[in-house]
């Protein structure tokens, strides 16, 4: 009911700004990795959405072709 995909759909419907990334072929092992592995993207988000005042909705799927496939998908989102 309140998973990341459900929340992204609600944010989109209500016109909220957000970035929603799905990690393809990954399980919950990647849950904490965005804060460590994607710092550049987080800073990009802050610059564009906060400082530049952009009003974007971004949905993307990231697939690492070199990484092993894990059972279950995992998602994370950054919301303004």
C-alpha positions as YAML, in Angstrom:
chain: A
units: angstrom
residues:
- id: 1
  name: UNK
  ca: [0.00, 0.00, 0.00]
- id: 2
  name: UNK
  ca: [2.81, 2.43, 0.83]
- id: 3
  name: UNK
  ca: [5.71, 0.94, -1.11]
- id: 4
  name: UNK
  ca: [8.00, 3.21, -3.10]
- id: 5
  name: UNK
  ca: [6.20, 2.64, -6.41]
- id: 6
  name: UNK
  ca: [2.85, 3.41, -4.81]
- id: 7
  name: UNK
  ca: [4.26, 6.58, -3.26]
- id: 8
  name: UNK
  ca: [5.80, 7.68, -6.57]
- id: 9
  name: UNK
  ca: [2.42, 7.23, -8.28]
- id: 10
  name: UNK
  ca: [0.79, 9.39, -5.61]
- id: 11
  name: UNK
  ca: [3.50, 12.05, -5.88]
- id: 12
  name: UNK
  ca: [3.09, 12.13, -9.65]
- id: 13
  name: UNK
  ca: [-0.70, 12.46, -9.39]
- id: 14
  name: UNK
  ca: [-0.36, 15.31, -6.89]
- id: 15
  name: UNK
  ca: [2.33, 17.12, -8.88]
- id: 16
  name: UNK
  ca: [5.12, 16.74, -6.30]
- id: 17
  name: UNK
  ca: [8.73, 16.99, -7.44]
- id: 18
  name: UNK
  ca: [10.64, 13.74, -7.07]
- id: 19
  name: UNK
  ca: [13.28, 11.37, -8.32]
- id: 20
  name: UNK
  ca: [12.36, 7.69, -8.19]
- id: 21
  name: UNK
  ca: [14.98, 5.08, -9.07]
- id: 22
  name: UNK
  ca: [14.44, 1.35, -9.37]
- id: 23
  name: UNK
  ca: [17.46, -0.93, -9.05]
- id: 24
  name: UNK
  ca: [16.78, -3.73, -11.55]
- id: 25
  name: UNK
  ca: [17.61, -7.30, -10.55]
- id: 26
  name: UNK
  ca: [18.50, -6.31, -6.99]
- id: 27
  name: UNK
  ca: [17.06, -7.40, -3.67]
- id: 28
  name: UNK
  ca: [16.87, -5.46, -0.44]
- id: 29
  name: UNK
  ca: [20.67, -5.62, -0.11]
- id: 30
  name: UNK
  ca: [20.83, -2.26, -1.93]
- id: 31
  name: UNK
  ca: [18.53, -0.50, 0.51]
- id: 32
  name: UNK
  ca: [21.25, 1.59, 2.16]
- id: 33
  name: UNK
  ca: [23.56, 1.91, -0.83]
- id: 34
  name: UNK
  ca: [22.04, 5.07, -2.39]
- id: 35
  name: UNK
  ca: [23.27, 7.25, 0.46]
- id: 36
  name: UNK
  ca: [26.81, 5.92, -0.07]
- id: 37
  name: UNK
  ca: [27.00, 5.03, -3.75]
- id: 38
  name: UNK
  ca: [24.95, 7.85, -5.28]
- id: 39
  name: UNK
  ca: [26.11, 10.93, -3.40]
- id: 40
  name: UNK
  ca: [26.73, 12.76, -6.69]
- id: 41
  name: UNK
  ca: [23.10, 12.16, -7.72]
- id: 42
  name: UNK
  ca: [21.83, 13.34, -4.34]
- id: 43
  name: UNK
  ca: [23.85, 16.53, -4.62]
- id: 44
  name: UNK
  ca: [22.59, 16.97, -8.20]
- id: 45
  name: UNK
  ca: [19.02, 16.67, -6.89]
- id: 46
  name: UNK
  ca: [19.62, 19.28, -4.18]
- id: 47
  name: UNK
  ca: [21.19, 21.68, -6.68]
- id: 48
  name: UNK
  ca: [18.44, 21.34, -9.29]
- id: 49
  name: UNK
  ca: [15.34, 21.00, -7.13]
- id: 50
  name: UNK
  ca: [16.28, 23.20, -4.17]
- id: 51
  name: UNK
  ca: [18.71, 25.84, -5.41]
- id: 52
  name: UNK
  ca: [17.59, 26.13, -9.05]
- id: 53
  name: UNK
  ca: [13.90, 25.59, -8.27]
- id: 54
  name: UNK
  ca: [13.31, 22.92, -10.93]
- id: 55
  name: UNK
  ca: [9.92, 21.21, -10.88]
- id: 56
  name: UNK
  ca: [10.64, 17.78, -12.31]
- id: 57
  name: UNK
  ca: [9.30, 14.27, -11.87]
- id: 58
  name: UNK
  ca: [11.92, 11.67, -12.75]
- id: 59
  name: UNK
  ca: [11.37, 7.90, -12.93]
- id: 60
  name: UNK
  ca: [14.32, 5.71, -13.93]
- id: 61
  name: UNK
  ca: [15.45, 2.10, -13.78]
- id: 62
  name: UNK
  ca: [19.14, 1.43, -13.17]
- id: 63
  name: UNK
  ca: [20.58, -1.90, -14.29]
- id: 64
  name: UNK
  ca: [24.20, -2.81, -13.70]
- id: 65
  name: UNK
  ca: [25.04, -5.21, -16.52]
- id: 66
  name: UNK
  ca: [28.08, -6.49, -14.58]
- id: 67
  name: UNK
  ca: [26.32, -7.16, -11.27]
- id: 68
  name: UNK
  ca: [24.85, -10.54, -10.32]
- id: 69
  name: UNK
  ca: [21.05, -10.86, -10.31]
- id: 70
  name: UNK
  ca: [19.43, -11.03, -6.87]
- id: 71
  name: UNK
  ca: [15.96, -12.24, -5.96]
- id: 72
  name: UNK
  ca: [13.36, -9.53, -5.36]
- id: 73
  name: UNK
  ca: [13.45, -5.94, -6.50]
- id: 74
  name: UNK
  ca: [14.36, -2.98, -4.41]
- id: 75
  name: UNK
  ca: [13.59, 0.66, -4.93]
- id: 76
  name: UNK
  ca: [14.48, 3.99, -3.44]
- id: 77
  name: UNK
  ca: [13.30, 7.47, -4.02]
- id: 78
  name: UNK
  ca: [14.24, 11.01, -3.18]
- id: 79
  name: UNK
  ca: [11.33, 13.37, -2.71]
- id: 80
  name: UNK
  ca: [11.16, 17.13, -2.33]
...
